[in-house]
Amino acid sequence: MPDDFDLLTAWRRGDRAAGSELFARHFGAVFGFFRSKVEHVAEDLTQQTFLACVEARDDFRGTANFSVYLFVIARNMLYGHLRRKANRTADPDFEVTSLADLDPSPSGLLVFREQHKLLVHALRMIPVELQLTLELYYVQRLKAPEIAEILELPIGTVRSRIRRAIEQLRANMAGLADSPQPLRTTLTDLHAWAASLRGAQTP
């Protein structure tokens, strides 16, 4: 079975079957990446990511696995979309700006099951960079060195961001809860939500 980069090379040479195979292998992960943040344009951004993957042949240095290469492009696509949507004189700082800041009242907030709504709202309240770090780790199951390459950060910073993101997520969930009953642990909710995203492979 050809590996991902063999398929990419063949696709760039005009082999549509190779492109279809590569798309089939990775569509679910990329679509899920966008769906959890900008559901209404997730499919369009997924298509654009794969197109950019084919066109960005000079950007790959041969030091990453294909998933890292793909999510570097997906991250850039996401940030480009959020910048255009923000419609501000200055670009938003994604280390402090959250999705809730950019869109406080999204229409049709995702299609996750009822028990995940609190978590989804809490995730939208943490800075975008922290949300990405958590999702790459828990949903995409990438390792810290891979996430560091995608986010262009030191590995130690990635690990500290994961801890900080979980702390903020836990605080947000506690603030949003409308019941005095103790919340389930944040990590339990996060693992369950991540599994539900991985199971949603198609739009």
C-alpha positions, 0 to 999 in steps of 0.5 A: 500500500503506498504511503501518504506522500507517495499518493500526494506525489502521484496526485500532483502528477495528475493521478486522480485515483491517488488523490481520491485515496488520500482524500478518503484516508484523511477527510474525516480528521480534517473535516472534524478539525473544522467542524468543531469550530466553524461547522457551517464552512467545515466542508468548504475549508476541508476541500480548500485544505486538500487543494492547498496540500497539492499546490503547496509542494515547496513548503514541505521540508520532509521533516514531518509526517503527513498528518502534521503537514496536513494540519499545518495547512488546516490551521492556516486555513482556519486562521485565514477564515477567522481573520476574514470573518472578524472584519477588524482593522487589526488581526485577532490575536489567537493566543487571547481571542476565543471563538466566542469572542469572534462569534458570541452567538453562533447559529445552530451550534454544532450537532453534538449530543446534548451531554456535550453542549456544555463542553463545546460552549466552554471550549469556545470560551478559551483562546483559539490557540489553546482550543487547537492544542487540546483538539490536536492532542485529544481528538486527533491524538497527535503527540506533543512534538507533532503539535509543536510543529503544527503550532510552531511552538517549543514542545515544553510550551505545548505541554504547558498549554495543554495543562492551562487549557484544561484548567480554563476549560474546567473553570468555564464548565463550572461557570456555565453549569446551571446545576449545583450538582458536581460536574463530571470530570473535565477530562472524562467529558473531553475524552467522550467528546473527542471520541464522538468527533472521531466517530463522525467521519462524514458531514 
